[in-house]
Amino acid sequence: RAVVGRHDGRVPADPAALRALPGIGEYTAAAVASFAFGVPETVVDTNVRRVIARAVAGEALPGRSLTRAEMRRAQALMPEDPARANAWNAAVMELGALVCTARSPACDRCPLAETCAWVAAGSPPPVEVPRGQAWAGTDRQVRGAVMAAVREHGRVAEAEVPAVVVAGGRLGSHRPDDAQWARCVAGLVSDGLLARDDDGGLTFPD
């Protein structure tokens, strides 16, 4: 709906315009710009982070979240030629997904093995064993529970959202405070995933 309203129904090629769309972050905007439109934005996903951490920094795994230093390093590695830059994005993503995997890297098949800093260091284990991102109590959990409640009932009065969602058992033992309820509902409406009707109810957009 945002693409139709803002861009006459055509997905924009400009990365800034892509980032301005609801639900589009840095990674998605860069990936669409690079792979769909040939705009050489730096695409950094989990696989790319892992390849660069090993090949350049000599680390078994990257940290839990992308840092500015990592982003600068990824940008510095990008070829200057746009066509090569976009090919680089795709190649490094594939290398991380198929060869330089998290659990069983196939270093014997890796084209970077001879220059990989991690291999040169003896392939040391991770400094910190990564843990899965927490789910219980997060806004993601609450948003998902609200969406599920509206999907089940068709319409939920906004004032009754806490009672309906909790009664559905989708939050386990977590009980959001008023601020989290308000933030999650407002975010779902702002993102265009839910709509408010004239009577203060939450429904799916038409």
Disulfide bonds with the S-S distance in Angstrom:
none
